[in-house]
Amino acid sequence: MVRDLLRRAAEAGPPPGALPSGPGSRPAFFSGGGHTLGSDEVESTYIPDPTAPPPSSTNAQGEGGGEEETTAIRHLTFWRDGFSVEDGELMRYDDPANEQILAEINAGRASPQILNVLPGQPVELRVAKRVAENYSPPPKRPKAAFGGSGNRLGSPAPLISSASASGSGSGGSSAGAAMPGSFPGVEGGGERGGSVRTERTSMNTLFEVDQSLPTTSVQIRLADGTRMVCRMNLTHKVQDIRNFINASRPENLTRSYTIGTTFPNRTLEDGTQSIEQAGLVNSVIVQRWA
């Protein structure tokens, strides 16, 4: 099975995006758009980059489909003692489950969880042959010196509910009275033992996507089973995914959770990494309760 996959990879040749190294091919030293010089009679006009890909016509974000998926690039490495996908763990050759995975990859119908892609998304699989070496795990990314989370000015404010005061000495006080300085939208009442019922209010996410920059789709699977698709720039941060989840589900602010990829199983702890640096282009993110 391994020889068959390596043979097919060798027959396929280099990736289609590779540039020829012949004397007739010259790299472009300058690229991008620009503005023409204007005057009092003629206004300045913008000239787009002729080498730039066509702009995406999809929405900035949403929960629905209908978006044209881009081709995901995944790397499959064969070692002496097993194989690995991207920076995932070693999968040994003598494991029957891993033999089934290789058979599915060879047949061109691998599970989306194996390659960490969206269902039905096209994949370009790049194979590396390192069968003379034993598996060596990739170096761990250095942790950021400073981290944390917070709310920026103008971002949605979380809903705060306070427990009702039951059994107090003052009989005339209302158990559901709102405390001074509390956020609107919290209702109090004596229903079912004096519990406070909070209605979910709609929250708008202040999430800006620059359509002139490269974009990608990130599928988010929440812990309650809900699935959402978020359209992001490659320069957005991992923390922006958390902000998107918190704004869509305000109740998550009261419970700690982690986010990570499905395969390889990796927890995203560094919120300062960009989508491109974290390898989350066209990926699937799963929310798990801590």
Secondary structure, DSSP 4 states (H G I P E B T S, - for coil): -HHHHHHHHHHH-S-TTPPP-STT----S----EE----SSS---EE--TTSPPPP-S-SSBS---PPPPPEEEEEEEESSEEEETT---EETT-HHHHHHHHHHHTT---HHHHT--TT--EEEEEEEETTS---PPPPPPPPSS------TTSPPPP-------S-S-TTS-TTPPPTTPPTTEE---HHHHPPEEPPPP--------TTS-EEEEEEE-TTS-EEEEEEETT-BHHHHHHHHHHH-GGGGGS-EEEEETTTTEE---TTSBTTTTT-TT-EEEEEE-
